[in-house]
Amino acid sequence: MTDAISSILSQIRAHEMRIRDVGADVGAGNAIGTAIDGAGNTAAAGKSGFQQTLSNALDGVSKTQQTANDLQTAFEMGDPRADLARVMVAMQQSQVAFRATVEVRNRLVQAYQDVMNMPI
């Protein structure tokens, strides 16, 4: 069970790295680039191992969703830097990140239930 969770967490980390790469491509000079650039920064130094990893993953998913929303809004407003392809890719990345987060949550709940149902 822990191998599956480790696998999902490594996939989330890989997705986080791809988000950082996309942010570097957009550029830090505009609001869209600033939103993308911040998509994986670690903030809390006091948290430990799993808690920090999970918190960073959730923050990354939240920022990915916000980035997709910002790009969508910019595209709707006619910003030439927000082309349709970039908006669609951001929306798909947001959707994949959210689905991965839901899957991790489901597996954690299942693991908790398995532990709670173990005979003493």
N, C-alpha and C positions, 0 to 999 in steps of 0.2 A: 504494500500500500504506500509506503513512504517513497518508493522508487517512482511511482506514478505522480505523486505530489512534487517530487524533485524535478521530474521531467516537465511538468506544467510550469513550475517556477522558472526553470531554465528557458522555456519557450517565452515566458513573459519578459525575462531579462533580454532575450534576443530581440523581441519586438521593441522593447524600450531603446535598445541600441539603434535599431532601424529608424525609430522616431527621431532620435538625436541627429542621425545622418540627414534625414529629410529637412530638419530644422536648419542645418548648416547650408543646405542648398538654397533655401528660400532667402536667407540673409537676415541679419539682425537689425537692419535700419528701419524696418517698417513694423507696424503693429502685428501683422500676420506672422512675420518671422520671429518676433519676440515671443509670441504665444507658442510657437513650435519649438523654439530654442529651449524653453523652460520645461520641456516635456519629460525630464527624467532626473532632475536634480535631487540630490539627497539633502534633507534638511535637519533631521533629528539625530543628534549625536548620542543622546542618552538612551536610545532604544537598543535592544539586543537582537542579534541574529534573525530569527524567524519573524519576530514582530516588525523589525525594521524592513526586512525584505517584503513582507506583506503590505506594510504601509507605503513603501516606495512604489510597489506595483499598483496599488489602488490610486495613489497620486498620479502615476503615469497614465492610467486609464482615464482618470478625470481630466487631466490636461489634454489627452488625445481627443476626447470628446469635445472639449472646449475649443481646441484648435480646429476641428472639423466644423464646428458651429461658426467660428469666426470666418473661416474660409468660405463657407456657404453664404454667410451674410455679405461678405465682400464681393462674391460673385454676383449675388442678387443686386448689389448696389452698382455694379458695372466696373469694379476695379480691374484694370487690365492685367495686374499681377496674379489674380486669382482666376486661372483658366479652368474650364470644365474638367479636364483630366485631373488636375491637382485636387480639385474639390472632391471628385469621385474617389480618388485614391485615399484621401484623408477620411472620407466617410467609411470606406471599407476597412481601413485600419482601425478606426474607432469601433466599428461593429465587431471585428475580430478580437480586439482587446477586451471588449465587454463580454463577449461569449467565453473567452478564456477565463475571465474573472468569475463568471457564474459557474463554470465547470470546476474551478478550484474550490469555490464555496461549497458546491454540491459534494465534492470529494471529502472536504474537511468535515462536513456534517455527517456524511456516511461513516467516516473514520471515528468520529465522536460517538455515534450510535453503536458502532461495533464494539468500542471499548466499554461503553455503558452496559451493553448486553452480555459482556463476558462473565462467566461464572466466577465466583470468588473462591 
